[in-house]
Amino acid sequence: MGYSIIKVFDNDITVMHIDVLKLPPKKDNYQRLQLIHQRVTELMTVFKPDEFAIEAPFFWKKRTEYDETWPCPGCCHCCCNGQ
């Protein structure tokens, strides 16, 4: 799952940080959500953004996989709450 931190000032956009969070395929979806939560919490602590956007990081092959992973954006919102 790729991500970046950008800084926007007037019409200038600067990339502050860019990286990839590798989600091990052998971990279950809840362990993956935990990894996402930890990384987003770290990013919020370090960069203290005024705004952020999240896209769903999973591609589903079956409806049941979607049902198991839909909490991801909610997980990220929870770790950002109050920052």
C-alpha positions in Angstrom: 0.0 0.0 0.0 1.7 3.2 -1.2 1.3 6.5 0.5 2.8 10.0 0.5 2.8 13.1 2.6 2.6 16.4 0.7 2.8 20.0 1.8 0.7 22.6 -0.1 1.5 26.2 0.3 -0.3 28.6 -2.1 0.1 26.9 -5.4 3.3 25.0 -4.6 3.1 21.2 -3.8 6.1 19.6 -2.1 6.5 15.9 -1.4 7.6 15.5 2.2 7.6 11.7 2.4 6.8 8.8 0.2 6.9 5.1 1.1 5.2 1.8 0.8 3.6 -0.2 3.6 4.0 -3.9 2.8 1.1 -5.9 4.0 2.3 -9.5 4.4 -0.1 -11.9 2.5 0.2 -14.5 5.2 -1.3 -12.2 7.9 -5.1 -12.2 8.2 -7.0 -9.0 7.4 -7.3 -7.9 11.1 -3.5 -8.1 11.5 -3.2 -6.0 8.3 -5.6 -3.4 9.7 -3.4 -3.3 12.8 -0.3 -2.6 10.7 -2.2 0.2 8.8 -3.4 1.7 12.1 0.2 1.7 13.5 1.7 3.4 10.4 -1.1 6.0 10.1 -0.7 6.8 13.8 3.1 7.2 13.4 2.5 9.5 10.3 0.0 11.6 12.2 2.4 12.0 15.2 5.4 12.9 13.0 3.8 15.2 10.4 0.7 16.6 12.2 -1.3 17.2 9.0 -4.2 19.6 8.8 -6.0 17.4 6.4 -5.7 13.8 5.0 -7.3 11.5 2.5 -7.6 7.7 2.5 -8.3 5.3 -0.2 -9.3 1.7 0.2 -6.0 -0.3 0.0 -7.5 -3.7 -0.8 -8.6 -5.4 -4.1 -11.2 -8.0 -3.4 -11.7 -11.2 -5.4 -14.8 -12.3 -3.3 -17.5 -10.5 -1.5 -16.5 -12.1 1.8 -13.1 -10.6 1.5 -14.7 -7.1 1.2 -16.8 -7.8 4.3 -13.6 -8.6 6.3 -11.6 -5.6 5.1 -14.1 -2.7 4.8 -13.1 -1.3 8.3 -9.7 0.0 7.0 -10.8 3.6 6.4 -12.6 3.6 9.8 -9.4 2.2 11.4 -7.4 5.1 9.9 -10.0 7.7 11.0 -9.9 6.3 14.5 -6.2 6.7 14.9 -6.4 10.2 13.5 -9.2 11.3 15.8 -8.0 14.0 18.2 -4.7 14.6 16.4 
